[in-house]
């Protein structure tokens, strides 16, 4: 391993001069800095980040917690966060919570033990108004940005979020304008404020159209393809009379669509189906899915911008980005107006 004293010997200068040159100290000439840095590069010198961290009391590391990177909803956001953090000179450690509270706490503690300079968190949502680990992070003044909507237990942190309520509202209006009146809603976990906002957007659009909200048309569907398939099967078995389905997410919508296609239904001739999220699969599904486009990459970059403000000693303000519907082949006018 090449050390500073090895570079100093090769350059014919003191170790202190090499150290200052590598740190861009103002009392070292530009020519000397260039010569020493070039020599260090040629010798294969790699700075000791741990030692630098001890001196500066920073680790140049940020932590990111999310349910699982396998979920395509997070792919572009994670990529944008990593790219933006890299431009800032920070490394990113990713941890998976698997939506388990105990695992989330363990992951946060491990990242704190690594002395991360800040945290990005997709929370494991719970109904309890407080969460001790979040209070601990706040009391330790760790710069933290919540990715998504906040619940009571994480209200003390800034966040970046999409406008889920208005995105869902716009989707319901799209179906209403096509002539649908019997629209089922496949809902997500009720502990999630994201799922609550999307359900409220659906209800608001129906109320404004003068259509009574029928809770019998709201089915619990979770967040996965398998849960979407099960919810659609329940809907079919109960003989629910509908002409359209609005799903809480693209994954749930794809699951529901699979079930109807297996039953011999044609989309959108027999039933219209919509999603939320605009994951890559939605565009390339058997029947390209009408959905709500979330600005996932922009949300990731916005999250890093908030973190940058934190790290520079400023108090950032939460960011909410608009969403827009993308109309594809999975929606059309009903055969018979309900």
C-alpha positions, 0 to 999 in steps of 0.5 A: 500500500502506497503511503504519503511518505512514499510519495514524499520520498519520490517527490523530494518533499516533506510528508506535510507538503504531500498532505497539504497538496492532496487536501488542496491547502491554499499555501501550496502552489498550483504547480506543486499540487499538480506534480504531487497529485500526478505522482500519487496517481501514477504510484497507485495511491488510494486515500484512507477514507476512514482516516479522513473521516476521523479528521473531518468527523464525516464518513462521506457515506449516506444510508438508504433504507427501502423495502426491497430493491427488487420492487421496480417502483424504487429502481429509478429513484435509487439510481437517481439518488446514487448518481446524485450522491456520487456527484457530491462525493458520497458513497451509498449503502443500501439496506432492505427492510422487507417491510418488517419493523424489527428489521428496519430498526436493526438496519438503521442501527447498523447504518448509525454504527457506520457513522453515516452522514445522513439517511434516506428512508422509505418507512415501514408504515405502522398505525402507532403514532410514535416509533422509538427508532425514529425518535432516536434518529431525530434526537441524534440530529442525523440528517434524514429525508423520508422517501414518500408520504409521512405518517405521525411517527415520522412527521418530524422529518422532511420528505419528498413525495408524489401527488398521489391524491391528485394522481388517483383523482385524475385516473378516476376522472379518466374512467368516468369520462369514458363512461364508467360508473361502476369502478372497483378500487383495489386498495393497498395496506391501510397503514400506508398514507400512500394507499390512503391518498390514492383511495381518497383521490378515487372517492373524491372524483366519484363524489364530485361526479355525483356518484355515491361511494360504494364501499363494497367496490373497495377491495384490499389488495396489498402491493404485489402481483399475487395480491392483485390476482387474489383480489380480482379473484375475490371480486369475480367470485362475489359476482361484483358488477363493474366495468372498470378496476382502478388499482393502487399500483401497477403491480396490483393492476397487473395481477388483477389483469392476469386473473381476468385474462385467465378467465377469458375476459378481454381488456378493455372490451370487457373490463378496463384496468388502471394502475399507478406508478408507471413501472417499466413492465406497465408499458410492456404488459400483454395489454399496455397499462393505463397508469399514473406516471410518478416522477421517480428519478426527479423524486430521487434527485429532489431527495438528494438536494434536500440532503445537500441542504442539510449537510450544508447546515440549512433546514430544507423544506419538504418537496411534493411533485405532481403526477400525470396519467398515461393513457394506454390500451387497458382502458376504453369505453364500457360496452354498456354504460353502467 
